[in-house]
């Protein structure tokens, strides 16, 4: 008889302990899930911010590489018509509109096409401009200005290339 009483007492005292332990643990899994979701969402927001900055930097780099190619394009045109370049036929102050080029000869058509190409690749805005300056010795300078603010840049960017023909 004493063994059965002892067993009954043991079970009776262990049940309230189990109930109070499980009662205290209710909702802990839900809190852990909420904390994990919070940490995950902060990480994803950080990754989205990094992606946005990378896209801006990539667009700005694309604009600079297009400016390099356009300046080399005009220098190649000047080399192809060296006589006209030395005669200062290609000289042009900072011009933003292809319609500002009035002549219909080779130099005028080349400058007009160059300005239109700049507007097509660097942005069709009034801030996309180009200038050409050659001297009688055959040293030419090509300058390109464009607005880089939409790509996260600091506004107007200027790229200048000088070369002897």
FIBA-282070 format. One record per residue: residue number from 1; chain; residue in one letter; y, z, x of N, C-alpha, C in turn. Coordinates in steps of 0.02 Angstrom, whole numbers, plus 50000, padded with zeros to 5 digits. Last residue first. Example, Ala and Ser with C-alpha at 12.3 -4.5 7.8 and 13.67 -1.06 7.14 Angstrom:
+--------+-------+--------+-------+-------+-------+-------+-------+-------+-------+-------+-------+
: koltor : selum : padren :  n.c2 :  n.c3 :  n.c1 : ca.c2 : ca.c3 : ca.c1 :  c.c2 :  c.c3 :  c.c1 :
+--------+-------+--------+-------+-------+-------+-------+-------+-------+-------+-------+-------+
:      2 :     A :      S : 49888 : 50354 : 50642 : 49947 : 50357 : 50684 : 50002 : 50394 : 50645 :
:      1 :     A :      A : 49716 : 50390 : 50660 : 49775 : 50390 : 50615 : 49835 : 50390 : 50660 :
+--------+-------+--------+-------+-------+-------+-------+-------+-------+-------+-------+-------+
END
This chain:
+--------+-------+--------+-------+-------+-------+-------+-------+-------+-------+-------+-------+
: koltor : selum : padren :  n.c2 :  n.c3 :  n.c1 : ca.c2 : ca.c3 : ca.c1 :  c.c2 :  c.c3 :  c.c1 :
+--------+-------+--------+-------+-------+-------+-------+-------+-------+-------+-------+-------+
:    165 :     A :      X : 53272 : 45762 : 52291 : 53235 : 45704 : 52267 : 53208 : 45662 : 52324 :
:    164 :     A :      X : 53256 : 45933 : 52307 : 53284 : 45873 : 52337 : 53240 : 45815 : 52315 :
:    163 :     A :      X : 53281 : 46053 : 52176 : 53238 : 46012 : 52218 : 53278 : 45955 : 52248 :
:    162 :     A :      X : 53278 : 46200 : 52078 : 53315 : 46154 : 52120 : 53267 : 46117 : 52165 :
:    161 :     A :      X : 53273 : 46274 : 51920 : 53234 : 46243 : 51973 : 53279 : 46196 : 52011 :
:    160 :     A :      X : 53286 : 46416 : 51818 : 53322 : 46366 : 51857 : 53275 : 46340 : 51913 :
:    159 :     A :      X : 53289 : 46493 : 51663 : 53245 : 46469 : 51717 : 53280 : 46412 : 51752 :
:    158 :     A :      X : 53332 : 46631 : 51568 : 53356 : 46573 : 51604 : 53307 : 46556 : 51660 :
:    157 :     A :      X : 53331 : 46701 : 51405 : 53299 : 46694 : 51470 : 53325 : 46630 : 51503 :
:    156 :     A :      X : 53402 : 46809 : 51287 : 53404 : 46744 : 51321 : 53374 : 46748 : 51391 :
:    155 :     A :      X : 53296 : 46946 : 51254 : 53347 : 46899 : 51229 : 53344 : 46834 : 51266 :
:    154 :     A :      X : 53193 : 47013 : 51315 : 53258 : 47045 : 51312 : 53313 : 47000 : 51286 :
:    153 :     A :      X : 53042 : 46988 : 51217 : 53083 : 46986 : 51278 : 53150 : 47018 : 51266 :
:    152 :     A :      X : 52966 : 46975 : 51106 : 52970 : 47041 : 51135 : 53010 : 47043 : 51200 :
:    151 :     A :      X : 52977 : 46851 : 51054 : 52915 : 46866 : 51090 : 52917 : 46934 : 51124 :
:    150 :     A :      X : 53103 : 46846 : 51005 : 53049 : 46847 : 50956 : 52981 : 46862 : 50989 :
:    149 :     A :      X : 53181 : 46837 : 51122 : 53179 : 46900 : 51085 : 53123 : 46902 : 51034 :
:    148 :     A :      X : 53208 : 46729 : 51199 : 53141 : 46758 : 51205 : 53133 : 46822 : 51164 :
:    147 :     A :      X : 53292 : 46581 : 51194 : 53291 : 46648 : 51166 : 53220 : 46674 : 51165 :
:    146 :     A :      X : 53330 : 46491 : 51346 : 53299 : 46497 : 51280 : 53300 : 46570 : 51259 :
:    145 :     A :      X : 53381 : 46371 : 51463 : 53396 : 46436 : 51432 : 53363 : 46436 : 51363 :
:    144 :     A :      X : 53360 : 46290 : 51616 : 53337 : 46295 : 51547 : 53351 : 46365 : 51522 :
:    143 :     A :      X : 53418 : 46178 : 51737 : 53423 : 46246 : 51709 : 53402 : 46243 : 51635 :
:    142 :     A :      X : 53396 : 46096 : 51887 : 53381 : 46093 : 51815 : 53380 : 46165 : 51790 :
:    141 :     A :      X : 53476 : 46015 : 52016 : 53461 : 46080 : 51987 : 53452 : 46072 : 51912 :
:    140 :     A :      X : 53452 : 45910 : 52158 : 53461 : 45918 : 52086 : 53439 : 45988 : 52064 :
:    139 :     A :      X : 53508 : 45819 : 52289 : 53487 : 45887 : 52271 : 53503 : 45898 : 52197 :
:    138 :     A :      X : 53560 : 45699 : 52333 : 53495 : 45699 : 52301 : 53467 : 45768 : 52287 :
:    137 :     A :      X : 53688 : 45688 : 52377 : 53636 : 45695 : 52429 : 53566 : 45696 : 52399 :
:    136 :     A :      X : 53767 : 45690 : 52266 : 53756 : 45625 : 52297 : 53704 : 45628 : 52353 :
:    135 :     A :      X : 53684 : 45804 : 52149 : 53739 : 45783 : 52193 : 53720 : 45718 : 52228 :
:    134 :     A :      X : 53654 : 45853 : 51979 : 53632 : 45820 : 52041 : 53694 : 45805 : 52084 :
:    133 :     A :      X : 53609 : 45955 : 51851 : 53663 : 45945 : 51899 : 53634 : 45915 : 51963 :
:    132 :     A :      X : 53581 : 45991 : 51684 : 53558 : 45954 : 51743 : 53619 : 45942 : 51788 :
:    131 :     A :      X : 53529 : 46108 : 51561 : 53582 : 46080 : 51602 : 53551 : 46046 : 51662 :
:    130 :     A :      X : 53489 : 46160 : 51393 : 53471 : 46136 : 51459 : 53530 : 46106 : 51494 :
:    129 :     A :      X : 53441 : 46282 : 51268 : 53488 : 46236 : 51300 : 53462 : 46215 : 51368 :
:    128 :     A :      X : 53422 : 46372 : 51130 : 53381 : 46332 : 51175 : 53424 : 46276 : 51204 :
:    127 :     A :      X : 53502 : 46430 : 51037 : 53500 : 46462 : 51102 : 53456 : 46424 : 51152 :
:    126 :     A :      X : 53487 : 46372 : 50916 : 53547 : 46352 : 50953 : 53549 : 46385 : 51022 :
:    125 :     A :      X : 53311 : 46330 : 50905 : 53370 : 46371 : 50891 : 53429 : 46346 : 50932 :
:    124 :     A :      X : 53166 : 46303 : 50904 : 53218 : 46258 : 50878 : 53278 : 46300 : 50856 :
:    123 :     A :      X : 53075 : 46340 : 51048 : 53107 : 46365 : 50987 : 53165 : 46321 : 50967 :
:    122 :     A :      X : 53006 : 46282 : 51149 : 53036 : 46348 : 51162 : 53072 : 46377 : 51101 :
:    121 :     A :      X : 52957 : 46158 : 51099 : 52911 : 46206 : 51130 : 52941 : 46276 : 51139 :
:    120 :     A :      X : 53062 : 46089 : 51037 : 52996 : 46091 : 51006 : 52952 : 46146 : 51034 :
:    119 :     A :      X : 53167 : 46102 : 51127 : 53174 : 46132 : 51060 : 53106 : 46137 : 51025 :
:    118 :     A :      X : 53114 : 46028 : 51233 : 53130 : 46099 : 51241 : 53135 : 46134 : 51173 :
:    117 :     A :      X : 53107 : 45901 : 51176 : 53045 : 45935 : 51196 : 53057 : 46010 : 51206 :
:    116 :     A :      X : 53244 : 45875 : 51162 : 53202 : 45881 : 51102 : 53136 : 45916 : 51118 :
:    115 :     A :      X : 53280 : 45868 : 51297 : 53309 : 45920 : 51254 : 53268 : 45930 : 51190 :
:    114 :     A :      X : 53204 : 45755 : 51334 : 53194 : 45819 : 51367 : 53221 : 45877 : 51324 :
:    113 :     A :      X : 53260 : 45655 : 51255 : 53189 : 45672 : 51246 : 53174 : 45741 : 51276 :
:    112 :     A :      X : 53389 : 45655 : 51311 : 53380 : 45670 : 51239 : 53307 : 45691 : 51226 :
:    111 :     A :      X : 53362 : 45617 : 51443 : 53391 : 45683 : 51429 : 53381 : 45703 : 51356 :
:    110 :     A :      X : 53310 : 45488 : 51419 : 53270 : 45539 : 51453 : 53296 : 45609 : 51439 :
:    109 :     A :      X : 53418 : 45422 : 51357 : 53355 : 45431 : 51321 : 53311 : 45485 : 51352 :
:    108 :     A :      X : 53511 : 45428 : 51465 : 53525 : 45460 : 51400 : 53462 : 45472 : 51360 :
:    107 :     A :      X : 53446 : 45353 : 51565 : 53463 : 45424 : 51577 : 53477 : 45460 : 51511 :
:    106 :     A :      X : 53431 : 45227 : 51500 : 53373 : 45264 : 51524 : 53390 : 45338 : 51534 :
:    105 :     A :      X : 53552 : 45227 : 51362 : 53519 : 45197 : 51420 : 53461 : 45242 : 51442 :
:    104 :     A :      X : 53630 : 45273 : 51262 : 53564 : 45249 : 51243 : 53529 : 45214 : 51301 :
:    103 :     A :      X : 53733 : 45422 : 51255 : 53714 : 45357 : 51285 : 53642 : 45339 : 51266 :
:    102 :     A :      X : 53750 : 45548 : 51200 : 53775 : 45490 : 51163 : 53750 : 45424 : 51191 :
:    101 :     A :      X : 53686 : 45700 : 51164 : 53680 : 45647 : 51214 : 53695 : 45581 : 51179 :
:    100 :     A :      X : 53687 : 45780 : 51054 : 53748 : 45780 : 51095 : 53746 : 45726 : 51149 :
:     99 :     A :      X : 53564 : 45781 : 50998 : 53612 : 45734 : 50969 : 53676 : 45732 : 51009 :
:     98 :     A :      X : 53498 : 45887 : 51057 : 53483 : 45820 : 51080 : 53532 : 45768 : 51055 :
:     97 :     A :      X : 53594 : 46030 : 51096 : 53573 : 45984 : 51044 : 53556 : 45916 : 51073 :
:     96 :     A :      X : 53641 : 46102 : 51202 : 53590 : 46132 : 51160 : 53562 : 46084 : 51108 :
:     95 :     A :      X : 53687 : 46094 : 51371 : 53686 : 46060 : 51306 : 53628 : 46088 : 51266 :
:     94 :     A :      X : 53780 : 46118 : 51510 : 53734 : 46153 : 51464 : 53741 : 46124 : 51394 :
:     93 :     A :      X : 53813 : 45950 : 51572 : 53826 : 46023 : 51567 : 53777 : 46054 : 51517 :
:     92 :     A :      X : 53727 : 45836 : 51667 : 53739 : 45857 : 51598 : 53756 : 45931 : 51599 :
:     91 :     A :      X : 53681 : 45694 : 51760 : 53717 : 45758 : 51758 : 53738 : 45773 : 51686 :
:     90 :     A :      X : 53627 : 45570 : 51769 : 53589 : 45620 : 51732 : 53625 : 45687 : 51726 :
:     89 :     A :      X : 53709 : 45493 : 51850 : 53700 : 45472 : 51780 : 53666 : 45525 : 51738 :
:     88 :     A :      X : 53735 : 45507 : 51985 : 53757 : 45560 : 51940 : 53753 : 45540 : 51866 :
:     87 :     A :      X : 53675 : 45427 : 52076 : 53737 : 45401 : 52047 : 53766 : 45449 : 51994 :
:     86 :     A :      X : 53559 : 45496 : 52093 : 53609 : 45501 : 52147 : 53677 : 45475 : 52122 :
:     85 :     A :      X : 53496 : 45455 : 51974 : 53509 : 45526 : 51985 : 53563 : 45535 : 52038 :
:     84 :     A :      X : 53482 : 45316 : 51993 : 53523 : 45341 : 51938 : 53541 : 45414 : 51947 :
:     83 :     A :      X : 53394 : 45321 : 52103 : 53459 : 45287 : 52109 : 53507 : 45312 : 52054 :
:     82 :     A :      X : 53281 : 45384 : 52051 : 53321 : 45417 : 52103 : 53390 : 45386 : 52109 :
:     81 :     A :      X : 53190 : 45390 : 51938 : 53253 : 45352 : 51938 : 53301 : 45383 : 51988 :
:     80 :     A :      X : 53090 : 45477 : 51976 : 53071 : 45409 : 51957 : 53133 : 45363 : 51956 :
:     79 :     A :      X : 53160 : 45595 : 51995 : 53129 : 45563 : 52053 : 53111 : 45490 : 52037 :
:     78 :     A :      X : 53193 : 45622 : 51862 : 53246 : 45610 : 51911 : 53219 : 45577 : 51974 :
:     77 :     A :      X : 53066 : 45645 : 51810 : 53107 : 45590 : 51783 : 53162 : 45572 : 51833 :
:     76 :     A :      X : 53034 : 45759 : 51884 : 52994 : 45698 : 51893 : 53031 : 45637 : 51866 :
:     75 :     A :      X : 53128 : 45847 : 51831 : 53132 : 45830 : 51901 : 53091 : 45767 : 51917 :
:     74 :     A :      X : 53079 : 45856 : 51700 : 53143 : 45824 : 51712 : 53152 : 45806 : 51785 :
:     73 :     A :      X : 52956 : 45920 : 51727 : 52957 : 45856 : 51692 : 53023 : 45819 : 51706 :
:     72 :     A :      X : 52997 : 46040 : 51780 : 52962 : 45993 : 51823 : 52961 : 45923 : 51793 :
:     71 :     A :      X : 53050 : 46094 : 51662 : 53095 : 46082 : 51719 : 53062 : 46033 : 51768 :
:     70 :     A :      X : 52935 : 46101 : 51583 : 52991 : 46059 : 51562 : 53040 : 46045 : 51619 :
:     69 :     A :      X : 52858 : 46195 : 51655 : 52833 : 46126 : 51646 : 52890 : 46079 : 51626 :
:     68 :     A :      X : 52941 : 46308 : 51643 : 52924 : 46281 : 51709 : 52902 : 46208 : 51703 :
:     67 :     A :      X : 52940 : 46326 : 51505 : 53004 : 46312 : 51539 : 52991 : 46283 : 51609 :
:     66 :     A :      X : 52806 : 46358 : 51485 : 52833 : 46296 : 51456 : 52899 : 46277 : 51489 :
:     65 :     A :      X : 52802 : 46481 : 51550 : 52763 : 46426 : 51577 : 52786 : 46359 : 51548 :
:     64 :     A :      X : 52887 : 46555 : 51464 : 52905 : 46544 : 51534 : 52866 : 46486 : 51564 :
:     63 :     A :      X : 52812 : 46552 : 51344 : 52879 : 46523 : 51347 : 52901 : 46509 : 51419 :
:     62 :     A :      X : 52697 : 46623 : 51383 : 52691 : 46553 : 51362 : 52759 : 46518 : 51366 :
:     61 :     A :      X : 52753 : 46749 : 51402 : 52725 : 46712 : 51460 : 52717 : 46638 : 51444 :
:     60 :     A :      X : 52782 : 46779 : 51270 : 52835 : 46775 : 51318 : 52813 : 46737 : 51380 :
:     59 :     A :      X : 52652 : 46784 : 51217 : 52700 : 46734 : 51191 : 52758 : 46725 : 51240 :
:     58 :     A :      X : 52600 : 46892 : 51289 : 52569 : 46827 : 51295 : 52617 : 46772 : 51271 :
:     57 :     A :      X : 52679 : 46996 : 51243 : 52682 : 46978 : 51314 : 52652 : 46908 : 51325 :
:     56 :     A :      X : 52638 : 46997 : 51108 : 52708 : 46984 : 51126 : 52714 : 46962 : 51199 :
:     55 :     A :      X : 52502 : 47030 : 51123 : 52521 : 46966 : 51092 : 52594 : 46948 : 51108 :
:     54 :     A :      X : 52513 : 47157 : 51178 : 52481 : 47104 : 51217 : 52499 : 47036 : 51188 :
:     53 :     A :      X : 52570 : 47228 : 51071 : 52607 : 47219 : 51134 : 52578 : 47164 : 51177 :
:     52 :     A :      X : 52463 : 47220 : 50980 : 52528 : 47191 : 50963 : 52570 : 47179 : 51026 :
:     51 :     A :      X : 52364 : 47292 : 51050 : 52353 : 47221 : 51034 : 52419 : 47187 : 51018 :
:     50 :     A :      X : 52420 : 47419 : 51052 : 52407 : 47384 : 51115 : 52398 : 47309 : 51103 :
:     49 :     A :      X : 52418 : 47446 : 50914 : 52481 : 47443 : 50950 : 52474 : 47407 : 51016 :
:     48 :     A :      X : 52280 : 47448 : 50892 : 52321 : 47398 : 50858 : 52389 : 47391 : 50892 :
:     47 :     A :      X : 52244 : 47560 : 50969 : 52219 : 47494 : 50987 : 52259 : 47438 : 50953 :
:     46 :     A :      X : 52307 : 47660 : 50894 : 52326 : 47648 : 50963 : 52303 : 47579 : 50987 :
:     45 :     A :      X : 52234 : 47651 : 50776 : 52306 : 47637 : 50775 : 52332 : 47623 : 50846 :
:     44 :     A :      X : 52108 : 47691 : 50823 : 52117 : 47623 : 50798 : 52191 : 47604 : 50794 :
:     43 :     A :      X : 52136 : 47826 : 50856 : 52114 : 47778 : 50907 : 52123 : 47706 : 50885 :
:     42 :     A :      X : 52166 : 47876 : 50729 : 52217 : 47877 : 50782 : 52199 : 47829 : 50838 :
:     41 :     A :      X : 52041 : 47858 : 50667 : 52099 : 47820 : 50642 : 52155 : 47821 : 50694 :
:     40 :     A :      X : 51960 : 47947 : 50742 : 51946 : 47875 : 50742 : 52006 : 47834 : 50719 :
:     39 :     A :      X : 52019 : 48069 : 50707 : 52018 : 48047 : 50777 : 52006 : 47972 : 50782 :
:     38 :     A :      X : 51994 : 48067 : 50567 : 52062 : 48072 : 50593 : 52065 : 48047 : 50665 :
:     37 :     A :      X : 51855 : 48065 : 50564 : 51892 : 48009 : 50535 : 51964 : 48009 : 50561 :
:     36 :     A :      X : 51829 : 48191 : 50621 : 51805 : 48130 : 50654 : 51842 : 48068 : 50629 :
:     35 :     A :      X : 51885 : 48273 : 50524 : 51913 : 48274 : 50591 : 51892 : 48211 : 50629 :
:     34 :     A :      X : 51799 : 48243 : 50416 : 51870 : 48230 : 50411 : 51904 : 48229 : 50479 :
:     33 :     A :      X : 51676 : 48290 : 50468 : 51684 : 48219 : 50452 : 51759 : 48201 : 50447 :
:     32 :     A :      X : 51703 : 48426 : 50477 : 51686 : 48388 : 50537 : 51695 : 48313 : 50526 :
:     31 :     A :      X : 51721 : 48456 : 50341 : 51777 : 48464 : 50388 : 51764 : 48424 : 50452 :
:     30 :     A :      X : 51591 : 48432 : 50295 : 51647 : 48392 : 50269 : 51707 : 48397 : 50315 :
:     29 :     A :      X : 51520 : 48532 : 50361 : 51504 : 48461 : 50374 : 51560 : 48416 : 50351 :
:     28 :     A :      X : 51574 : 48646 : 50301 : 51585 : 48634 : 50372 : 51571 : 48561 : 50390 :
:     27 :     A :      X : 51539 : 48667 : 50170 : 51600 : 48631 : 50183 : 51614 : 48617 : 50256 :
:     26 :     A :      X : 51454 : 48820 : 50198 : 51469 : 48767 : 50151 : 51536 : 48735 : 50168 :
:     25 :     A :      X : 51431 : 48929 : 50277 : 51426 : 48864 : 50309 : 51442 : 48806 : 50261 :
:     24 :     A :      X : 51432 : 49042 : 50195 : 51486 : 49034 : 50243 : 51487 : 48964 : 50273 :
:     23 :     A :      X : 51314 : 49021 : 50127 : 51377 : 49023 : 50089 : 51436 : 49013 : 50135 :
:     22 :     A :      X : 51220 : 49036 : 50227 : 51231 : 48969 : 50198 : 51295 : 48966 : 50158 :
:     21 :     A :      X : 51236 : 49176 : 50247 : 51244 : 49128 : 50302 : 51258 : 49059 : 50275 :
:     20 :     A :      X : 51207 : 49230 : 50122 : 51276 : 49238 : 50148 : 51288 : 49190 : 50206 :
:     19 :     A :      X : 51073 : 49192 : 50112 : 51121 : 49168 : 50063 : 51192 : 49175 : 50091 :
:     18 :     A :      X : 51015 : 49263 : 50219 : 51014 : 49190 : 50217 : 51066 : 49163 : 50168 :
:     17 :     A :      X : 51038 : 49395 : 50178 : 51066 : 49371 : 50241 : 51068 : 49295 : 50241 :
:     16 :     A :      X : 50966 : 49403 : 50059 : 51039 : 49408 : 50056 : 51071 : 49385 : 50121 :
:     15 :     A :      X : 50833 : 49387 : 50118 : 50863 : 49339 : 50072 : 50939 : 49346 : 50067 :
:     14 :     A :      X : 50800 : 49501 : 50193 : 50815 : 49438 : 50228 : 50847 : 49387 : 50181 :
:     13 :     A :      X : 50773 : 49602 : 50104 : 50832 : 49609 : 50146 : 50849 : 49544 : 50181 :
:     12 :     A :      X : 50658 : 49555 : 50042 : 50716 : 49570 : 50001 : 50779 : 49576 : 50044 :
:     11 :     A :      X : 50569 : 49544 : 50145 : 50591 : 49483 : 50110 : 50654 : 49496 : 50070 :
:     10 :     A :      X : 50558 : 49681 : 50176 : 50580 : 49633 : 50226 : 50605 : 49569 : 50193 :
:      9 :     A :      X : 50508 : 49734 : 50059 : 50574 : 49756 : 50082 : 50601 : 49706 : 50132 :
:      8 :     A :      X : 50384 : 49674 : 50055 : 50431 : 49662 : 50001 : 50501 : 49681 : 50022 :
:      7 :     A :      X : 50327 : 49729 : 50169 : 50337 : 49657 : 50164 : 50388 : 49642 : 50110 :
:      6 :     A :      X : 50320 : 49864 : 50132 : 50359 : 49844 : 50191 : 50375 : 49769 : 50188 :
:      5 :     A :      X : 50234 : 49858 : 50028 : 50302 : 49882 : 50016 : 50346 : 49860 : 50073 :
:      4 :     A :      X : 50119 : 49817 : 50092 : 50149 : 49775 : 50040 : 50221 : 49797 : 50026 :
:      3 :     A :      X : 50092 : 49926 : 50175 : 50107 : 49860 : 50203 : 50140 : 49815 : 50152 :
:      2 :     A :      X : 50066 : 50037 : 50093 : 50128 : 50037 : 50131 : 50143 : 49968 : 50160 :
:      1 :     A :      X : 49941 : 50000 : 50039 : 50000 : 50000 : 50000 : 50064 : 50000 : 50042 :
+--------+-------+--------+-------+-------+-------+-------+-------+-------+-------+-------+-------+
END
